[in-house]
Amino acid sequence: MFDMNKNSFNFFAPSKTCEKGFRKGRGVGSGCGKTAGKGHKGQKARSGKYNLKVRGYGSQTSVARFLPKRGFKPVKTGCETISMKFSVFQSIFNIDHIVSDGIVSIEKMASLGIVKRNQDLKIIDDNRFEIKKTHKISFSGILFSKSLKDKLLSVGYSVI
């Protein structure tokens, strides 16, 4: 265990918050006297607050001053829509292997890495072939073009 004799207390040290700050400008012998760590002359050496903002390049006009001060840039919502043709969608998203519960959702697409979490997916009709129903599948959270949505609903797919 711990021995509580008089030599044991030399292991204890005060916490950093208890230590007093170093006094500057108290004579040459202190190691931080005379200029007190501020160097010689200049704006930074003076008393009071100094505020050196980078505004210009000497006599050259700064960028912030010669660019126009007008207009408005709207804040982006962070939601982006990705378009994909239906034939590409079918080739990437193999329905036989992935769909077990019969629902194709944007969350499943994000988990597979096809889209990111903050992206929407819009599938566009490319008029290459006729759509045939092979499984009972419903699409949720995925946007469709009007013509493709009509085709999917006419064949028997459900779009939520």
C-alpha positions as CSV (number, residue, x, y, z in Angstrom):
1,M,0.0,0.0,0.0
2,F,0.9,3.7,0.3
3,D,3.4,4.6,3.0
4,M,2.4,7.9,4.7
5,N,5.8,9.0,6.1
6,K,7.2,12.5,5.7
7,N,9.1,11.7,2.4
8,S,5.9,10.5,0.7
9,F,4.5,14.0,0.1
10,N,7.2,15.0,-2.4
11,F,5.2,13.1,-5.0
12,F,2.3,15.5,-4.8
13,A,2.4,18.6,-7.0
14,P,-0.1,21.5,-7.3
15,S,-2.5,21.5,-10.2
16,K,-1.8,23.8,-13.2
17,T,-4.7,26.0,-12.3
18,C,-3.1,26.8,-8.9
19,E,0.1,28.0,-10.3
20,K,0.5,31.8,-10.4
21,G,1.2,33.5,-13.7
22,F,4.7,34.7,-14.6
23,R,5.2,38.4,-13.8
24,K,6.8,40.2,-16.7
25,G,8.7,43.4,-16.8
26,R,10.1,43.2,-13.3
27,G,13.8,43.8,-14.0
28,V,16.5,42.3,-16.1
29,G,17.4,39.7,-13.5
30,S,13.9,38.1,-13.8
31,G,14.6,36.8,-17.3
32,C,11.6,38.6,-18.8
33,G,12.3,42.3,-17.9
34,K,12.9,45.4,-19.9
35,T,10.7,44.8,-23.0
36,A,8.7,42.1,-21.2
37,G,8.6,39.8,-24.3
38,K,7.2,42.4,-26.6
39,G,10.4,43.2,-28.6
40,H,11.4,46.7,-29.6
41,K,9.0,49.3,-30.8
42,G,6.2,48.7,-33.3
43,Q,2.4,48.6,-32.9
44,K,2.5,45.2,-31.1
45,A,4.9,46.6,-28.5
46,R,2.6,49.5,-27.5
47,S,0.2,49.4,-24.5
48,G,-3.5,48.8,-25.0
49,K,-5.1,46.6,-27.6
50,Y,-3.7,46.3,-31.1
51,N,-5.7,45.0,-34.0
52,L,-3.8,44.1,-37.1
53,K,-6.3,42.9,-39.7
54,V,-5.1,42.0,-43.1
55,R,-6.9,44.4,-45.3
56,G,-4.5,45.4,-48.0
57,Y,-1.2,44.9,-49.7
58,G,0.5,48.3,-49.0
59,S,-0.6,50.8,-51.7
60,Q,-2.4,48.1,-53.8
61,T,-6.2,48.0,-53.4
62,S,-7.2,44.9,-51.5
63,V,-9.5,42.3,-53.0
64,A,-12.3,43.0,-50.5
65,R,-12.4,46.6,-51.7
66,F,-12.4,46.2,-55.4
67,L,-14.9,43.3,-55.7
68,P,-18.5,44.4,-56.0
69,K,-20.6,44.6,-52.8
70,R,-23.9,43.5,-54.1
71,G,-26.0,40.4,-54.9
72,F,-27.2,37.5,-52.8
73,K,-26.1,33.9,-52.5
74,P,-28.8,31.6,-51.1
75,V,-27.9,29.0,-48.5
76,K,-27.8,25.5,-50.0
77,T,-30.1,23.0,-48.3
78,G,-27.7,20.1,-48.8
79,C,-30.2,18.0,-50.7
80,E,-29.2,17.1,-54.2
81,T,-31.2,15.1,-56.8
82,I,-29.5,12.5,-59.0
83,S,-31.0,11.5,-62.3
84,M,-30.7,7.9,-63.6
85,K,-32.2,6.1,-66.6
86,F,-34.4,3.1,-65.8
87,S,-32.2,0.7,-67.8
88,V,-29.2,1.7,-65.7
89,F,-31.3,1.5,-62.5
90,Q,-32.3,-2.1,-63.4
91,S,-28.7,-3.1,-64.2
92,I,-27.3,-1.7,-61.0
93,F,-30.2,-2.6,-58.7
94,N,-30.6,-6.4,-59.3
95,I,-34.0,-7.0,-57.9
96,D,-33.7,-10.8,-57.5
97,H,-30.7,-10.6,-55.1
98,I,-31.5,-7.5,-53.1
99,V,-35.2,-7.1,-52.6
100,S,-36.4,-9.5,-49.9
101,D,-39.4,-7.6,-48.4
102,G,-40.7,-6.3,-51.7
103,I,-39.8,-2.6,-51.0
104,V,-37.2,-0.7,-52.9
105,S,-36.4,2.4,-50.9
106,I,-33.9,5.3,-50.9
107,E,-32.5,4.0,-47.6
108,K,-31.5,0.7,-49.3
109,M,-30.0,2.6,-52.2
110,A,-27.9,4.6,-49.7
111,S,-26.8,1.5,-47.8
112,L,-25.6,0.0,-51.1
113,G,-23.6,3.1,-51.9
114,I,-25.6,4.0,-55.0
115,V,-26.7,7.4,-53.6
116,K,-25.5,9.4,-50.5
117,R,-27.7,9.9,-47.5
118,N,-28.6,13.5,-48.4
119,Q,-29.4,12.8,-52.0
120,D,-32.6,12.2,-53.8
121,L,-32.9,9.8,-56.7
122,K,-35.0,10.5,-59.8
123,I,-35.4,7.7,-62.3
124,I,-36.1,8.7,-65.9
125,D,-37.9,6.8,-68.7
126,D,-35.5,6.0,-71.5
127,N,-38.1,4.3,-73.9
128,R,-35.8,1.4,-74.7
129,F,-38.0,-1.5,-73.8
130,E,-41.3,-2.5,-72.3
131,I,-41.5,-2.8,-68.5
132,K,-42.6,-6.3,-67.4
133,K,-43.6,-7.2,-63.9
134,T,-41.5,-10.0,-62.5
135,H,-42.0,-9.5,-58.7
136,K,-44.4,-7.7,-56.4
137,I,-42.4,-4.6,-55.7
138,S,-43.2,-1.2,-54.3
139,F,-40.9,1.8,-54.6
140,S,-40.7,4.3,-51.7
141,G,-38.9,7.6,-51.5
142,I,-37.7,7.4,-55.1
143,L,-38.8,10.1,-57.6
144,F,-39.9,9.0,-61.1
145,S,-40.5,10.9,-64.3
146,K,-44.2,11.2,-65.2
147,S,-44.1,8.8,-68.2
148,L,-42.2,6.1,-66.2
149,K,-44.5,6.4,-63.2
150,D,-47.5,5.9,-65.5
151,K,-45.8,2.8,-67.1
152,L,-45.0,1.3,-63.7
153,L,-48.5,1.9,-62.3
154,S,-50.1,0.4,-65.5
155,V,-48.0,-2.8,-65.2
156,G,-48.8,-3.2,-61.5
157,Y,-45.9,-1.8,-59.5
158,S,-46.8,0.5,-56.6
159,V,-45.1,3.8,-56.1
160,I,-45.3,5.3,-52.6
